[in-house]
Amino acid sequence: MLNKMGNIYYYIGQISRWLGYSVLSSWKIPECNINLVEICFSLLEQDSILPIIVQVGAFDGVSNDYLTDILTKKNYQAAYLVEPQPRAVGKLYEKYSNQNNIYIIEAAISHVDETIMMYFSDSFDQKASLNIDHFSKFGLPKRSIHSFLVEGMTVKTFCSKYHLNRIDLLQIDTEGLDLLVLKMFLAVVNLPLTTGIVF
């Protein structure tokens, strides 16, 4: 189950042309405000699966976090929240301090197991990136961007360290690197067909 599918307008146009139709440029797909994480979790519940949840890019557990209600109100085997930003990690510890099946990991999923440099801006505290130029699309000058070091961890190391041989719900929010992170997980973890993937 995928939330973002690239440029859907392009694919609709390609399929339409292939079928001999044309799509007007004013045609719009209606916006959808469905919580796909909640839907994935409900489907797992119907299958009587006590899920293992992995959230990559957890931020503070509040801002635009579709897992918050699940993590505080539902039953699951374990949740692994991966977040590189120290301030956000502190907020995650505050929010989930009374839950012993939530594991907060201060790291960035990466292609290497080594300390890596990340960047953030006080103007956009929810956004952190491996690429300093990522912030230029928001009109921020480089002098307003700060850096920090964080543990980089491959998916293989992450799964080995936390003894993960299955993931039932995988949510990824990594500032434009979602598909790359998903490919890293698919290359290492044998995800069951019932796995819900939202990014």
MOUR-V766891 format. One line per field, one symbol per residue. ss: DSSP state (H for helix, E for strand, L for the rest). phi: phi as a letter, one per 30 degrees, with the letter a starting at -180 (. if undefined). psi: psi as a letter, one per 20 degrees, with the letter a starting at -180 (. if undefined). A space follows every 10 residues. Layout:
ss = ???
phi = ???
psi = ???
//
This chain:
ss = LLLLLLLHHH HHHHHHHHLL LLLLLLLLLL LLLLLHHHHH HHHHHHLLLL LEEEEELLLL LLLLLLLHHH HHHLLLLEEE EEELLHHHHH HHHHHHLLLL LEEEEELEEL LLLLEEEEEE ELLEEEEEEL LHHHHHHHLL LHHHEEEEEE EEELHHHHHH HLLLLLLLEE EELLLLLHHH HHHHHHHHLL LLLLLEEEL
phi = .cdcbidddd dddddddddj cbcddddbdd dbccddddde dddddddhcd dccbccjdhc ibdhcdcedd dcbccadabc ccbddeddde dddddcdccd cccccdabdb dbcadbcbba bddbddcbbd cddedddcic dedccccacb dcbddddedd dchccabcbc cbbbhicedd dedddddccd dddddcbbb
psi = opgpkbnhgg hggggghhij rqpqiipqpq qplpnhgggg ghhgghjkpn qpppoolhcj jgokoiighg hiirpqgqpo opphpgghgg hggggkhjoi jpoponrppr iqnrpqprqr qhhmiipqqi ohihihijkp qhijpqqqqq ppprhggghg hjloiqphoo ppnllijghg gghgghhgpn pqhipppp.
//
